[in-house]
């Protein structure tokens, strides 16, 4: 598995040598010494005029800046010895995703409304609605946020309308514009084999690791093939396409949607033997969807069978903060020494 993204969490302060902070007790001891320090020896002169002219004109209160600077220097040195460090906790989310090719029948028979007769929705409209929920998620379907998803449509010919992508908005925008082929048009037909073969072509050379910085590891490659009829274009047979998928380790879930094909005396049953064989040889599963609810239930089953694995790992990065405290200590000592030797010098 590879890292997918790195959300940072709040930082906090830790100490490498917390016992060193006990040295701060030097500060009150130093000030106690300052307050109780005995006076300096006195030298008597007949006249102090010359010494007054040579001595500093600063008041005694101003001279308090010298012990204050020493105190700050001591505190900074003690903190530096204690070695403060910034602990930056981060997490890496490792994801094993799934590459899913949705292969959708757009032949003229998809105009039938038997999947949602009350809503007067065509078979394709129902399929698009359920597929949209499968991708983005809702109360019944959790969504596929970490999976590569692409779309292929087929009638007489197969066409890849959206490449495998993590961009859900682009995928669903393309899906919204998928149209059913008009009856008796040159493009009408049901080329199940061609649609599946194109999906295998798109998946078989897919790298196992996709994205910058090895963001997504492809755990498995899956095709969800949905049709409402039997194959009637034999340029690539369903058997050939199924064997090709099995050869490349691609699992195929097949769905037969609708109540059957229209005949002179009503609905006629559809032979789903080819779909069953494709699912069997690739390690997938075959389903029948007779209405919108059953199609939703099918996608729920596929969602449970093909789950993305996500693992979160936490780690700490340490940032050393002692250097700044050392610099501050030496600055304070330097300023104190300079003032004591110049403007705040004391004679005697």
HELIX and SHEET records of a PDB file:
HELIX    1   1 UNK A   18  UNK A   24  5                                   7    
HELIX    2   2 UNK A   25  UNK A   36  1                                  12    
HELIX    3   3 UNK A   49  UNK A   54  1                                   6    
HELIX    4   4 UNK A   64  UNK A   82  1                                  19    
HELIX    5   5 UNK A  108  UNK A  111  5                                   4    
HELIX    6   6 UNK A  123  UNK A  136  1                                  14    
HELIX    7   7 UNK A  168  UNK A  176  1                                   9    
HELIX    8   8 UNK A  192  UNK A  204  1                                  13    
HELIX    9   9 UNK A  238  UNK A  247  1                                  10    
HELIX   10  10 UNK A  273  UNK A  282  1                                  10    
HELIX   11  11 UNK A  292  UNK A  305  1                                  14    
HELIX   12  12 UNK A  322  UNK A  341  1                                  20    
SHEET    1   A 3 UNK A   2  UNK A   5  0                                        
SHEET    2   A 3 UNK A  84  UNK A 105 -1                                        
SHEET    3   A 3 UNK A   8  UNK A  15 -1                                        
SHEET    1   B 4 UNK A   2  UNK A   5  0                                        
SHEET    2   B 4 UNK A  84  UNK A 105 -1                                        
SHEET    3   B 4 UNK A 148  UNK A 154  1                                        
SHEET    4   B 4 UNK A 158  UNK A 165 -1                                        
SHEET    1   C 4 UNK A   2  UNK A   5  0                                        
SHEET    2   C 4 UNK A  84  UNK A 105 -1                                        
SHEET    3   C 4 UNK A 216  UNK A 227  1                                        
SHEET    4   C 4 UNK A 209  UNK A 210 -1                                        
SHEET    1   D 3 UNK A   2  UNK A   5  0                                        
SHEET    2   D 3 UNK A  84  UNK A 105 -1                                        
SHEET    3   D 3 UNK A 309  UNK A 320 -1                                        
SHEET    1   E 5 UNK A   2  UNK A   5  0                                        
SHEET    2   E 5 UNK A  84  UNK A 105 -1                                        
SHEET    3   E 5 UNK A 216  UNK A 227  1                                        
SHEET    4   E 5 UNK A 251  UNK A 257  1                                        
SHEET    5   E 5 UNK A 286  UNK A 289  1                                        
SHEET    1   F 2 UNK A 261  UNK A 263  0                                        
SHEET    2   F 2 UNK A 266  UNK A 268 -1                                        
END                                                                             
